[in-house]
Amino acid sequence: MAVPIMEQPADWTEPGAHPVAPGVHRVPLALPIPSLHAVNVYVIEDPDGLVVVDSGWAMPDSRRALSDALRTLGHRLDDVAQFLVTHAHWDHYSQALALRDAFGTRVRIGRGERASIEAFDVARGLHPRQAELLRRCGAPELADRIANAGVGTEDRRMPHTAPDGWLDDGERIALTRRGLDVFATPGHTRGHIVLRDAAAGLLFAGDHILPHITPSIGLETEPEPKPLRSYLESLRLVRGMPDTLLLPAHGPVTPSTHTRVDELLRHHEERLAAAAAQVRAGHATAHEVARAMPWTRRRRSLEDLDDFSQMLAVLEIEAHLDVLADQGVLDAHDDGIRRYAPSA
């Protein structure tokens, strides 16, 4: 059953503190990533101090926007008692670390993010593991471009230290006026978590479930071996819960988590079928399959995408092909390049 939505602006990126439930406000913060536009952080008012789910990108404009939004609620940045972060991507995590340095605010994140947080080293580049995986996918030239991409000054300044504490699957965060249940939802990253307020019918979904786009899979310093399998299992986990209002990190609040999960599951079934068809047509590597498939709603070719988007596309196809191999639809063998063929 769909949950009623409090009135929201027509443009979900409109600055401000927009109420989504009593005592809960959505604050969109601009991002330096044109394709994502903004990230939603959620401010939960509590007598023991504000609790903020996700934090935005550590940059002056984002900090000012969060400060301005809190001011309309009668609060300041130093009224935030803790950040609960869904995953370690910079648009969710980095501003929490910067504000911790400024005000001592507590920061917690899913325990599964520990491996990537501890392994990150800007001296290795932003995507060292992805470059290795691209070579296994049969895309050495793209791998070289990703490996040789320069690391900007702002990237080097980005905070990426450890949190103050970890959030564990099954944990219940007891606030004065509500309880938040932590669920591990690996896939987008291996340590992604969502927070569920069952009494209020709210799911703080991070990037696990987005209303208009499908999240990337396994983009992190230490990706897990089977990110799509984990992601599909995580979607089914949420689908098995009672329906809630969907509070996503990117895009508008929507009335039914179940409806969007069903759409995402159908999307991946279609992509699995399309990838299998390309292997049956003779394309043996993830790179070959990705080149044969259309991308984005505009159905662009792989070569028409920028290098970062090409990387995401090829690795997404590799994740789909691995699932097909697990299902017995395809056979896989690896001689330095992972190749697929229809199962006999």
C-alpha positions in Angstrom: 0.0 0.0 0.0 1.4 3.4 -1.0 2.2 5.8 1.9 1.0 9.4 1.6 3.6 12.0 0.7 3.8 15.4 2.2 3.8 18.1 -0.5 7.1 18.4 -2.3 8.4 21.0 -4.8 8.0 20.2 -8.4 11.8 20.3 -8.8 13.3 17.9 -6.3 16.6 19.7 -6.4 15.1 23.0 -5.1 17.1 24.1 -2.1 15.6 24.1 1.4 14.3 21.8 4.1 11.3 20.0 2.7 9.2 18.0 5.2 8.6 14.4 4.3 7.1 13.3 7.7 6.7 14.8 11.1 10.1 15.7 12.3 11.9 14.6 9.1 13.1 16.9 6.4 14.7 16.3 3.0 17.5 18.7 2.1 18.9 18.5 -1.4 22.5 19.6 -1.8 24.1 20.4 -5.2 26.8 18.1 -6.5 29.8 18.7 -8.9 28.4 15.8 -11.0 26.0 17.1 -13.7 24.3 13.7 -14.2 23.3 13.4 -10.6 22.3 17.1 -10.0 22.0 16.8 -6.2 22.0 14.4 -3.2 19.2 14.3 -0.7 20.2 14.3 3.0 17.5 13.7 5.6 17.4 15.7 8.8 15.7 14.0 11.7 14.8 16.2 14.6 15.4 14.7 18.0 15.6 16.2 21.5 19.1 14.8 21.9 20.4 16.5 18.8 19.8 16.3 15.0 20.4 13.1 13.2 21.3 13.5 9.5 21.2 10.6 7.1 24.0 11.1 4.5 25.8 14.4 4.3 26.6 15.7 0.8 29.9 16.4 -0.9 32.6 18.3 1.1 32.6 21.6 -0.6 31.8 25.2 0.5 28.5 25.5 -1.5 27.1 22.3 0.0 28.1 23.3 3.5 26.4 26.7 3.1 23.2 25.1 1.6 23.0 22.6 4.6 23.6 25.4 7.0 20.9 27.6 5.4 18.4 24.7 5.4 19.0 24.0 9.1 18.6 27.6 9.9 15.0 27.6 8.5 14.3 24.8 11.0 15.8 26.8 13.9 19.1 24.9 14.0 22.8 25.2 13.2 25.4 22.9 11.9 26.7 22.2 15.4 23.3 21.0 16.4 23.9 17.8 14.4 24.6 15.1 16.9 25.4 12.4 14.4 25.6 11.5 10.7 24.3 8.1 9.7 25.8 7.4 6.3 24.4 4.8 3.8 27.8 4.2 2.0 31.2 5.7 1.5 30.9 7.5 -1.8 32.0 11.1 -1.5 28.5 12.6 -2.1 27.3 10.8 1.0 30.3 10.6 3.3 32.8 13.3 2.7 30.9 16.3 4.2 30.2 14.3 7.3 33.9 13.9 7.8 34.6 17.6 7.2 31.9 18.6 9.7 33.2 16.2 12.2 36.6 18.0 11.9 34.8 21.3 12.5 32.3 20.4 15.2 33.1 16.9 16.6 30.0 15.5 15.1 29.8 11.7 15.4 29.9 9.8 12.0 28.7 6.2 11.6 28.6 4.1 8.4 28.0 0.4 7.5 30.7 -2.0 8.7 31.0 -3.5 5.2 32.5 -0.2 4.0 35.6 -0.7 6.1 37.6 -2.6 3.5 37.2 0.2 0.9 37.7 3.0 3.4 40.9 1.5 4.7 42.3 0.6 1.3 41.7 4.0 -0.3 44.9 5.8 -1.3 44.7 8.7 -3.6 48.3 8.0 -4.7 47.0 4.9 -6.4 44.5 6.8 -8.4 40.7 7.0 -8.0 39.9 3.7 -9.6 42.9 1.3 -9.4 40.9 -1.9 -8.9 38.5 -0.9 -11.7 41.4 -0.6 -14.1 42.4 -4.2 -13.3 38.9 -5.5 -13.8 38.6 -3.7 -17.1 41.6 -5.6 -18.4 39.9 -8.9 -17.3 36.8 -7.7 -19.3 38.9 -7.4 -22.5 39.1 -3.6 -22.4 42.8 -2.8 -22.1 42.8 0.6 -23.8 39.9 1.8 -21.6 41.8 0.4 -18.5 44.9 2.4 -19.4 42.8 5.6 -19.7 41.2 5.0 -16.4 44.5 4.1 -14.7 46.3 7.2 -16.2 43.5 9.7 -15.5 44.9 12.5 -13.4 43.9 13.0 -9.8 42.7 16.6 -9.3 43.7 18.9 -6.4 40.2 18.8 -5.0 40.2 15.0 -5.1 43.5 15.0 -3.1 41.9 17.3 -0.5 38.8 15.2 -0.1 38.4 13.7 3.4 38.4 9.9 3.4 39.2 8.8 6.9 37.5 6.2 9.1 34.2 6.9 10.8 33.7 7.0 14.6 31.7 3.8 14.6 30.2 1.2 12.3 26.5 0.3 11.6 25.7 -3.4 11.7 23.0 -5.4 10.0 20.1 -5.9 12.4 21.1 -3.1 14.7 18.4 -0.8 16.0 19.2 2.9 16.6 17.0 4.0 19.4 16.3 7.8 19.2 14.0 9.6 21.6 11.1 9.8 19.2 11.7 6.9 16.8 13.7 3.8 16.1 15.8 3.2 13.0 16.5 -0.4 12.0 19.7 -1.0 10.0 19.7 -3.4 7.1 22.8 -4.4 5.1 22.0 -3.9 1.4 25.2 -4.7 -0.5 25.4 -4.2 -4.2 25.9 -0.6 -5.0 28.8 -0.9 -2.6 29.6 -3.9 -0.4 28.8 -2.0 2.8 25.7 -0.1 1.7 23.0 0.0 4.3 19.4 1.3 4.5 17.6 2.6 7.5 13.9 1.8 8.1 11.6 3.6 10.4 8.8 1.0 10.5 6.4 3.0 12.7 6.5 6.0 10.4 6.6 4.0 7.2 9.9 5.4 6.0 12.9 3.9 4.2 16.0 6.0 4.0 17.3 4.2 0.9 20.6 5.9 0.0 21.5 4.8 -3.5 20.1 1.3 -3.1 16.7 2.2 -4.6 16.5 5.3 -6.8 13.3 6.4 -8.4 14.6 7.4 -11.9 17.9 5.7 -12.4 19.6 2.4 -11.7 22.5 2.6 -9.4 26.0 1.6 -10.4 27.2 -1.8 -9.1 30.4 -2.3 -7.1 32.1 1.1 -7.7 34.4 1.2 -4.7 38.0 0.7 -3.8 37.6 -3.0 -2.8 34.5 -4.3 -4.8 33.1 -7.7 -3.9 33.4 -10.5 -6.5 29.6 -10.8 -7.2 28.1 -7.3 -6.8 25.0 -7.8 -8.9 24.1 -11.1 -7.2 24.3 -9.2 -3.9 22.3 -6.3 -5.3 19.4 -8.4 -6.5 19.3 -10.2 -3.2 19.2 -6.9 -1.4 16.4 -5.7 -3.6 14.4 -8.8 -2.7 15.2 -8.3 1.0 13.5 -4.9 0.9 10.6 -6.2 -1.3 9.9 -8.7 1.5 9.3 -5.9 4.0 6.0 -4.0 4.4 5.8 -1.2 1.9 7.1 2.3 2.9 7.7 5.7 1.6 10.9 5.7 -0.5 13.3 8.4 0.6 16.1 8.2 -2.0 19.4 9.9 -2.2 18.9 11.1 -5.7 15.4 12.0 -7.1 12.0 12.8 -5.5 10.4 11.1 -2.6 8.0 8.4 -4.0 5.0 6.7 -2.3 5.9 3.0 -2.7 9.3 1.3 -2.3 7.8 -1.9 -3.6 6.8 -0.4 -6.9 10.3 0.8 -7.6 11.9 -2.4 -6.5 9.7 -4.4 -8.9 10.7 -2.0 -11.7 14.4 -2.5 -10.9 14.1 -6.3 -10.7 12.4 -6.3 -14.2 15.1 -4.0 -15.6 17.8 -6.4 -14.5 16.0 -9.4 -15.8 15.8 -7.6 -19.2 19.5 -6.7 -19.1 20.4 -10.3 -18.2 18.4 -11.6 -21.2 19.9 -9.0 -23.5 23.5 -9.8 -22.3 22.9 -13.5 -22.8 21.6 -12.9 -26.3 24.7 -11.0 -27.2 26.9 -13.9 -26.0 24.8 -16.3 -28.1 25.5 -13.9 -31.0 29.2 -14.5 -30.6 30.4 -11.7 -28.3 32.7 -13.4 -25.7 33.9 -10.7 -23.3 32.1 -8.0 -21.2 33.7 -5.3 -23.4 32.4 -6.9 -26.6 28.9 -7.3 -25.1 28.9 -3.8 -23.8 29.9 -2.4 -27.3 27.0 -4.3 -28.8 24.3 -2.9 -26.4 22.7 0.5 -26.3 23.3 2.8 -23.2 21.2 5.4 -21.5 17.6 6.3 -22.4 19.0 7.8 -25.6 20.3 4.4 -26.6 23.8 5.7 -27.2 26.8 3.4 -28.2 29.5 2.6 -25.7 32.0 4.7 -27.6 29.8 7.8 -27.4 30.1 7.7 -23.6 32.8 9.4 -21.6 35.5 7.1 -20.1 34.0 7.0 -16.6 30.6 6.0 -18.0 32.2 3.4 -20.3 33.9 2.0 -17.2 30.6 1.7 -15.4 28.9 0.2 -18.4 31.6 -2.5 -19.0 31.7 -3.5 -15.4 27.9 -3.6 -15.2 27.9 -6.1 -18.1 30.6 -8.1 -16.4 28.4 -8.3 -13.3 25.4 -9.5 -15.4 27.5 -12.1 -17.2 28.8 -13.4 -13.9 25.2 -13.9 -12.7 24.3 -15.7 -15.9 27.3 -18.0 -15.4 26.1 -18.7 -11.8 22.7 -19.5 -13.2 24.2 -22.0 -15.7 23.0 -20.0 -18.7 26.6 -19.3 -19.7 30.0 -21.0 -19.3 33.0 -18.8 -18.3 36.7 -19.4 -18.5 39.5 -17.0 -17.5 43.0 -16.9 -19.2 43.7 -13.4 -18.0 40.6 -12.2 -20.0 37.3 -13.6 -18.8 35.4 -15.1 -21.8 31.8 -16.4 -21.9 30.0 -18.9 -24.1 26.5 -20.4 -24.1 26.2 -23.4 -21.8 26.1 -26.7 -23.7 
